[in-house]
Amino acid sequence: MFAGRYEVLRTVGTGGMGVVYKAHDRELGEDVAIKMLHPDLLNGDGTAIQRLKAETRLARRISHRNVVRTHDFGEWQGACYVTMEFVEGITVRQLIETRGPLGVSAALAIATQLADALEVAHQQGVIHRDIKPQNLLLDADGVLKVMDFGVARLVEHTAMLTQAGMVVGTPAYMSPEQLLAEAVDGRSDLYSAGVVLYECLTGRLPFEANSPISLIAKVLHDEPAPPATLNADIPPALSALVLRLLGKRPDDRPHGAGDLARLLAQLG
């Protein structure tokens, strides 16, 4: 029995942020996911814990079919954890690794649902900051669920740091302004969504390098190859939209997630 109320059923996965378990909440009578946060993310930092509590409270306000619902933040036996809706499915990362580049219609379906989720979150003042295929779940019906709203900000503060032999965070999906530690708004999430869409369509990242420093330099200074040059099935208008999402400056990108959703609908 975990924290006096959760019966842990199995381990769902592990990552840079910690371990995720499927558990049965005996008080609510339903299955939930428990994310046990890696101690190095907080390191006994009271300020970080308070920030996480505040982010969790914000994330709880997001109620949408394309967002994994955040339930609560807790501390038990010196460990911090977040409970959330349990979703059975596969991540977009697993889908790409299994199938390679996705068809245009499948990629558009993922992008449209992601845009809808981001629009609702941004309306609540919540910026995700860590949109990547590993944080996007697809259930058996093809419904996309975005994970880690509220928790993902921890990655921003430990990005690219090697701790206990593990790299926390990745610059591959971060916007230029995020990499430069500048102020970010919802358009930073749109950049990340552009990287995800690029990868869904082409099976590769817009920028690849042998080290984080080289990758950051490319993100900041290089232009990506248009997706249509890598996959002839991609319509020119969709290729152009992906490049717009990958604009170096926030002003180069769509104005917001709602704007992106409308642009995607025109392509569909």
C-alpha positions in Angstrom: 0.0 0.0 0.0 1.5 3.3 -1.1 0.7 6.5 0.8 -2.0 4.7 2.7 -4.5 4.6 -0.2 -2.8 3.4 -3.4 -2.3 -0.3 -4.3 0.5 -0.4 -6.8 -0.3 -2.8 -9.7 2.7 -2.6 -12.0 5.4 -0.3 -13.4 4.3 1.5 -16.5 7.6 3.1 -17.4 10.7 4.9 -16.4 12.3 8.1 -17.6 14.4 11.2 -16.8 11.7 12.5 -14.5 11.1 9.3 -12.5 9.1 6.1 -12.5 5.4 5.8 -13.4 3.2 3.1 -11.8 -0.3 2.0 -12.4 -2.1 1.8 -9.1 -5.6 1.4 -7.7 -6.9 4.3 -5.6 -8.9 2.7 -2.8 -10.5 5.9 -1.8 -11.8 6.8 -5.3 -12.2 3.2 -6.4 -10.4 3.7 -9.7 -7.1 3.1 -11.3 -4.6 6.0 -11.5 -1.1 6.6 -12.6 1.5 7.6 -10.0 4.6 9.5 -11.2 7.3 9.1 -8.5 9.7 12.0 -9.2 13.4 11.4 -9.4 15.0 12.8 -6.2 17.6 14.7 -8.2 14.9 16.8 -9.8 14.0 18.4 -6.4 17.1 17.6 -4.3 15.4 18.7 -1.1 14.8 22.2 -2.6 11.8 23.6 -0.8 11.4 26.3 -3.4 11.2 23.7 -6.2 8.7 21.7 -4.3 6.5 24.7 -3.7 6.8 25.6 -7.4 5.7 22.1 -8.3 2.7 22.3 -6.0 1.7 25.6 -7.7 2.1 24.1 -11.2 0.1 21.1 -10.2 -2.7 23.3 -8.9 -2.7 25.1 -12.3 -2.6 21.8 -14.2 -5.7 20.5 -12.3 -7.7 23.2 -13.9 -7.2 21.7 -17.4 -10.1 19.5 -18.3 -10.0 18.2 -21.9 -10.3 14.9 -23.7 -6.8 15.4 -25.1 -5.1 16.1 -21.8 -4.2 13.5 -19.1 -6.0 14.8 -16.1 -3.8 15.7 -13.1 -5.2 14.7 -9.8 -2.9 15.6 -6.9 0.6 16.2 -5.6 1.9 14.4 -2.6 4.9 13.6 -0.4 5.4 10.2 1.2 8.4 8.8 3.0 10.6 11.7 1.6 9.5 11.1 -2.0 7.4 13.4 -4.1 4.8 12.1 -6.5 2.0 13.3 -8.7 -1.2 11.2 -9.3 -3.0 11.5 -12.6 -5.6 9.8 -14.9 -4.4 6.4 -16.1 -4.6 5.9 -19.8 -3.9 2.6 -21.5 -2.1 3.1 -24.8 1.1 3.7 -26.6 3.2 6.9 -27.0 3.8 8.7 -30.3 7.5 7.8 -29.7 6.6 4.1 -29.7 4.4 4.5 -32.8 7.2 6.2 -34.8 9.8 3.6 -33.6 7.4 0.8 -34.7 6.1 2.3 -38.0 8.6 4.8 -39.1 7.1 8.0 -40.8 3.4 8.2 -40.3 1.0 8.9 -43.1 -0.2 12.5 -43.7 -3.7 11.8 -42.3 -2.3 10.2 -39.1 0.2 13.0 -38.6 -2.6 15.6 -39.1 -4.8 13.8 -36.6 -2.1 13.8 -34.0 -1.2 17.5 -34.6 -4.8 18.6 -34.5 -5.5 17.0 -31.2 -2.2 18.4 -29.8 -3.2 21.9 -30.9 -6.6 21.5 -29.2 -4.9 20.4 -26.0 -2.5 23.2 -26.1 -5.2 25.8 -26.7 -7.1 24.8 -23.6 -3.9 24.7 -21.5 -2.7 28.1 -22.7 -6.1 29.6 -21.9 -5.6 28.4 -18.3 -2.1 30.1 -18.3 -0.3 26.7 -18.4 2.7 26.3 -20.8 3.8 22.7 -21.1 7.5 23.3 -21.9 8.3 19.7 -22.7 6.2 18.6 -25.7 7.8 15.6 -27.3 6.6 12.2 -28.6 7.3 10.5 -25.3 4.7 12.8 -23.6 2.0 12.1 -26.1 -0.2 9.0 -25.5 -2.6 7.4 -28.0 -5.4 5.2 -26.7 -7.1 2.3 -28.5 -9.5 4.7 -30.2 -6.7 7.0 -31.5 -7.5 9.7 -29.0 -4.3 11.7 -28.2 -3.6 12.5 -24.5 -0.9 15.0 -23.6 1.0 14.0 -20.4 2.9 15.9 -17.8 1.3 19.3 -17.7 2.5 20.9 -14.5 5.3 18.4 -13.9 7.2 19.1 -17.1 8.6 22.5 -15.9 11.0 20.6 -13.7 12.7 19.4 -16.8 13.3 23.0 -17.9 15.4 23.6 -14.7 17.5 20.5 -15.2 17.6 20.3 -18.9 20.7 18.6 -20.4 22.3 18.0 -17.0 23.7 14.5 -16.6 22.6 13.1 -13.2 23.4 9.5 -12.1 24.4 8.6 -15.7 21.1 9.8 -17.2 20.4 12.8 -19.3 17.4 14.8 -18.1 15.6 16.6 -20.9 16.6 17.0 -24.5 17.2 20.2 -26.5 15.8 18.5 -29.7 12.3 19.7 -29.0 13.0 23.0 -27.2 12.4 26.3 -28.9 15.3 28.7 -29.4 14.0 31.0 -26.7 13.7 28.2 -24.2 17.3 27.0 -25.0 18.5 30.6 -24.3 16.6 30.6 -21.0 14.5 33.6 -22.2 10.9 34.2 -21.3 8.6 31.8 -23.1 4.9 31.8 -23.9 2.6 29.4 -25.7 4.4 29.8 -29.0 7.3 27.9 -27.5 5.0 24.9 -27.2 4.0 25.5 -30.8 7.7 25.2 -31.8 7.9 21.8 -30.0 4.7 20.7 -31.7 6.4 21.6 -35.0 9.3 19.3 -34.2 6.8 16.5 -33.3 4.9 17.0 -36.5 8.2 17.1 -38.5 9.2 13.8 -36.9 5.8 12.2 -37.5 5.9 13.0 -41.2 9.6 12.3 -42.0 10.7 9.8 -39.3 13.6 12.1 -38.3 14.2 15.3 -36.4 14.6 18.6 -38.1 18.1 19.0 -36.5 20.4 16.2 -35.6 23.9 16.3 -34.1 26.4 14.3 -32.1 26.3 16.4 -29.0 23.8 18.6 -27.2 26.0 21.7 -27.8 26.2 21.0 -31.6 22.4 20.4 -31.6 21.7 23.7 -29.8 23.8 25.6 -32.3 21.8 24.1 -35.2 18.5 24.9 -33.6 19.6 28.5 -33.0 21.2 29.1 -36.4 20.4 26.5 -39.1 17.3 26.1 -41.2 15.7 22.6 -41.4 15.2 20.8 -44.7 11.6 21.2 -45.8 9.7 18.1 -44.9 8.4 17.7 -48.5 11.9 17.2 -49.7 12.2 14.2 -47.4 8.8 12.7 -48.1 7.1 13.4 -51.4 3.7 12.5 -50.0 3.7 15.6 -47.9 1.6 18.5 -49.4 3.5 21.7 -49.9 1.1 23.6 -47.7 1.6 21.2 -44.8 5.4 21.3 -45.3 5.3 25.1 -45.2 3.2 25.1 -42.0 5.7 22.8 -40.3 8.6 25.2 -41.3 6.5 28.1 -39.9 6.1 26.3 -36.6 9.9 25.9 -36.5 10.5 29.6 -36.9 13.4 30.9 -34.9 11.4 33.8 -33.4 8.0 33.4 -31.7 6.6 36.1 -34.0 7.4 33.8 -37.0 5.1 31.1 -35.8 1.3 31.0 -35.7 -0.2 33.4 -33.1 -1.5 30.6 -30.8 -2.6 27.0 -30.6 -6.1 28.0 -31.7 -4.6 29.6 -34.8 -2.7 26.4 -35.4 -5.8 24.3 -35.1 -7.6 26.4 -37.7 -4.6 26.1 -40.1 -4.5 22.4 -39.7 -8.3 22.1 -40.3 -7.8 24.0 -43.6 -5.3 21.3 -44.6 -7.5 18.4 -43.6 
